[in-house]
Amino acid sequence: MRCPYCGSFDDKVIESRTMANGGSIRRRRECLACGYRFTSYERIEEKPLMVVKRDGRREPFDSKKLEKGISRALEKRPVSTAMIEQICNEIEDKAVMLGKVSREISTAELGELVLQRLYEIDKVAYVRFASVYKHFENLDEFITEVKNVEGKRHG
């Protein structure tokens, strides 16, 4: 590592300490040319999970966007903020596991994860999210989805 004082590349590590629950390492170094002591940090570089949009564009997974969509579906429903957070964390964990190899997940897969979880929690929120996610074109499609939910509940 280059000395920030004299620019030499010759140094020795005096001390290493694990930081942030093993997420990084702090190293105290000493320049062998001028004796200047400095600190360096080492951490794992993680590639972000990418979301593949319907039109093929890719964008980094955004947990805030996920939370916003779920919160909107659960608006004025008897579900606590803590529960919404938990749902978002569960879906994010599942998304990361699904996209582990390719580091990508499609919006379709992500949407299905959300629908699955909302169906278990609150049927009204499920239908709200489905109406946006599935792009219902008319009232008939909306009614069909509501009847499907009713049928699953009674069947």
C-alpha positions as a Markdown table, in Angstrom:
| # | Residue | x | y | z |
|---|---|---|---|---|
| 1 | Met | 0.0 | 0.0 | 0.0 |
| 2 | Arg | 1.3 | 3.5 | -0.9 |
| 3 | Cys | 2.4 | 5.6 | 2.0 |
| 4 | Pro | 0.2 | 8.8 | 2.2 |
| 5 | Tyr | 3.2 | 10.8 | 3.5 |
| 6 | Cys | 6.1 | 9.9 | 1.2 |
| 7 | Gly | 4.5 | 7.8 | -1.5 |
| 8 | Ser | 6.7 | 4.7 | -0.9 |
| 9 | Phe | 5.1 | 1.3 | -1.5 |
| 10 | Asp | 7.1 | -0.5 | 1.2 |
| 11 | Asp | 5.2 | -0.9 | 4.4 |
| 12 | Lys | 4.6 | -3.5 | 7.1 |
| 13 | Val | 1.4 | -4.3 | 9.0 |
| 14 | Ile | 1.8 | -3.6 | 12.7 |
| 15 | Glu | -1.7 | -4.7 | 13.8 |
| 16 | Ser | -4.9 | -6.1 | 12.3 |
| 17 | Arg | -8.3 | -5.9 | 13.9 |
| 18 | Thr | -11.6 | -7.3 | 12.7 |
| 19 | Met | -14.3 | -4.7 | 12.6 |
| 20 | Ala | -18.1 | -4.6 | 12.0 |
| 21 | Asn | -18.8 | -8.2 | 13.0 |
| 22 | Gly | -16.3 | -9.5 | 10.5 |
| 23 | Gly | -17.4 | -7.3 | 7.7 |
| 24 | Ser | -14.1 | -5.4 | 7.5 |
| 25 | Ile | -10.5 | -5.4 | 8.8 |
| 26 | Arg | -8.6 | -2.4 | 10.1 |
| 27 | Arg | -4.9 | -2.5 | 9.7 |
| 28 | Arg | -2.3 | -0.3 | 11.3 |
| 29 | Arg | 0.7 | 0.1 | 8.9 |
| 30 | Glu | 4.2 | 1.6 | 9.1 |
| 31 | Cys | 6.1 | 2.9 | 6.1 |
| 32 | Leu | 9.5 | 1.2 | 5.9 |
| 33 | Ala | 10.9 | 4.2 | 4.0 |
| 34 | Cys | 9.9 | 7.1 | 6.3 |
| 35 | Gly | 8.4 | 5.5 | 9.4 |
| 36 | Tyr | 5.0 | 7.2 | 9.0 |
| 37 | Arg | 2.1 | 5.2 | 10.6 |
| 38 | Phe | -1.3 | 5.0 | 8.9 |
| 39 | Thr | -4.5 | 3.0 | 8.9 |
| 40 | Ser | -6.1 | 1.1 | 6.1 |
| 41 | Tyr | -9.4 | -0.7 | 5.9 |
| 42 | Glu | -10.3 | -3.9 | 4.0 |
| 43 | Arg | -13.8 | -5.0 | 3.2 |
| 44 | Ile | -15.6 | -7.4 | 0.9 |
| 45 | Glu | -16.9 | -5.8 | -2.2 |
| 46 | Glu | -20.4 | -7.1 | -2.8 |
| 47 | Lys | -22.1 | -6.8 | -6.2 |
| 48 | Pro | -25.6 | -5.4 | -5.9 |
| 49 | Leu | -28.6 | -7.6 | -6.7 |
| 50 | Met | -30.0 | -6.3 | -10.0 |
| 51 | Val | -33.7 | -6.3 | -10.9 |
| 52 | Val | -34.5 | -7.1 | -14.6 |
| 53 | Lys | -37.4 | -4.9 | -15.7 |
| 54 | Arg | -40.1 | -6.1 | -18.2 |
| 55 | Asp | -38.4 | -4.1 | -21.0 |
| 56 | Gly | -35.0 | -5.8 | -20.2 |
| 57 | Arg | -33.5 | -2.8 | -18.4 |
| 58 | Arg | -31.6 | -3.6 | -15.2 |
| 59 | Glu | -31.5 | -1.5 | -12.1 |
| 60 | Pro | -30.1 | -2.1 | -8.6 |
| 61 | Phe | -32.5 | -3.7 | -6.1 |
| 62 | Asp | -34.0 | -0.9 | -4.0 |
| 63 | Ser | -35.4 | -2.0 | -0.7 |
| 64 | Lys | -37.1 | 1.5 | -0.3 |
| 65 | Lys | -39.0 | 0.9 | -3.5 |
| 66 | Leu | -40.2 | -2.5 | -2.3 |
| 67 | Glu | -41.2 | -1.1 | 1.1 |
| 68 | Lys | -43.1 | 1.7 | -0.6 |
| 69 | Gly | -45.1 | -0.7 | -2.8 |
| 70 | Ile | -46.0 | -3.0 | 0.1 |
| 71 | Ser | -46.8 | -0.1 | 2.4 |
| 72 | Arg | -49.1 | 1.4 | -0.2 |
| 73 | Ala | -50.9 | -2.0 | -0.6 |
| 74 | Leu | -51.3 | -2.2 | 3.2 |
| 75 | Glu | -52.4 | 1.4 | 3.7 |
| 76 | Lys | -55.2 | 1.7 | 6.3 |
| 77 | Arg | -55.1 | -2.1 | 6.9 |
| 78 | Pro | -54.6 | -3.6 | 10.4 |
| 79 | Val | -50.9 | -4.4 | 9.8 |
| 80 | Ser | -48.2 | -2.8 | 12.0 |
| 81 | Thr | -45.2 | -0.9 | 10.7 |
| 82 | Ala | -43.0 | -3.6 | 12.4 |
| 83 | Met | -44.8 | -6.3 | 10.4 |
| 84 | Ile | -44.4 | -4.3 | 7.1 |
| 85 | Glu | -40.6 | -4.1 | 7.9 |
| 86 | Gln | -40.5 | -7.8 | 8.6 |
| 87 | Ile | -42.4 | -8.6 | 5.3 |
| 88 | Cys | -39.9 | -6.4 | 3.4 |
| 89 | Asn | -36.9 | -8.1 | 5.0 |
| 90 | Glu | -38.3 | -11.6 | 4.3 |
| 91 | Ile | -39.0 | -10.8 | 0.7 |
| 92 | Glu | -35.5 | -9.2 | 0.3 |
| 93 | Asp | -33.9 | -12.3 | 1.8 |
| 94 | Lys | -35.8 | -14.5 | -0.6 |
| 95 | Ala | -35.0 | -12.3 | -3.6 |
| 96 | Val | -31.3 | -12.5 | -2.7 |
| 97 | Met | -31.4 | -16.3 | -2.4 |
| 98 | Leu | -33.3 | -16.5 | -5.8 |
| 99 | Gly | -30.7 | -14.3 | -7.5 |
| 100 | Lys | -27.7 | -15.7 | -5.7 |
| 101 | Val | -26.0 | -17.2 | -8.8 |
| 102 | Ser | -26.8 | -14.6 | -11.5 |
| 103 | Arg | -27.1 | -11.6 | -9.0 |
| 104 | Glu | -30.4 | -10.8 | -10.9 |
| 105 | Ile | -34.1 | -11.2 | -10.2 |
| 106 | Ser | -36.9 | -10.3 | -12.6 |
| 107 | Thr | -39.7 | -8.0 | -11.6 |
| 108 | Ala | -42.0 | -10.9 | -12.3 |
| 109 | Glu | -40.3 | -13.1 | -9.7 |
| 110 | Leu | -40.1 | -10.2 | -7.2 |
| 111 | Gly | -43.8 | -9.4 | -7.7 |
| 112 | Glu | -44.8 | -13.0 | -7.2 |
| 113 | Leu | -42.8 | -13.0 | -3.9 |
| 114 | Val | -44.8 | -10.0 | -2.7 |
| 115 | Leu | -48.1 | -11.4 | -3.9 |
| 116 | Gln | -47.4 | -14.6 | -2.1 |
| 117 | Arg | -46.6 | -12.9 | 1.2 |
| 118 | Leu | -49.5 | -10.4 | 1.0 |
| 119 | Tyr | -51.9 | -13.2 | 0.3 |
| 120 | Glu | -50.9 | -14.8 | 3.6 |
| 121 | Ile | -51.2 | -11.5 | 5.5 |
| 122 | Asp | -54.1 | -9.5 | 4.1 |
| 123 | Lys | -56.4 | -10.4 | 1.1 |
| 124 | Val | -57.4 | -6.7 | 0.5 |
| 125 | Ala | -53.7 | -5.7 | 0.3 |
| 126 | Tyr | -53.1 | -8.7 | -2.0 |
| 127 | Val | -55.9 | -7.5 | -4.4 |
| 128 | Arg | -54.6 | -3.9 | -4.2 |
| 129 | Phe | -51.0 | -5.0 | -5.1 |
| 130 | Ala | -52.2 | -7.4 | -7.8 |
| 131 | Ser | -54.3 | -4.7 | -9.5 |
| 132 | Val | -51.2 | -2.6 | -10.0 |
| 133 | Tyr | -48.7 | -5.4 | -10.5 |
| 134 | Lys | -50.9 | -7.4 | -13.0 |
| 135 | His | -51.9 | -4.2 | -14.8 |
| 136 | Phe | -55.7 | -4.9 | -14.8 |
| 137 | Glu | -57.1 | -3.3 | -17.9 |
| 138 | Asn | -60.8 | -3.3 | -16.8 |
| 139 | Leu | -63.2 | -4.0 | -14.1 |
| 140 | Asp | -63.8 | -7.6 | -15.2 |
| 141 | Glu | -60.1 | -8.6 | -14.6 |
| 142 | Phe | -60.3 | -7.0 | -11.2 |
| 143 | Ile | -63.5 | -8.8 | -10.3 |
| 144 | Thr | -62.0 | -12.1 | -11.6 |
| 145 | Glu | -59.1 | -11.7 | -9.2 |
| 146 | Val | -61.3 | -10.9 | -6.3 |
| 147 | Lys | -63.4 | -14.0 | -7.0 |
| 148 | Asn | -60.2 | -16.1 | -7.2 |
| 149 | Val | -59.2 | -14.9 | -3.8 |
| 150 | Glu | -62.7 | -15.6 | -2.4 |
| 151 | Gly | -62.7 | -19.0 | -4.1 |
| 152 | Lys | -59.3 | -19.9 | -2.5 |
| 153 | Arg | -60.6 | -18.8 | 0.9 |
| 154 | His | -63.8 | -20.9 | 0.8 |
| 155 | Gly | -62.4 | -23.8 | -1.3 |
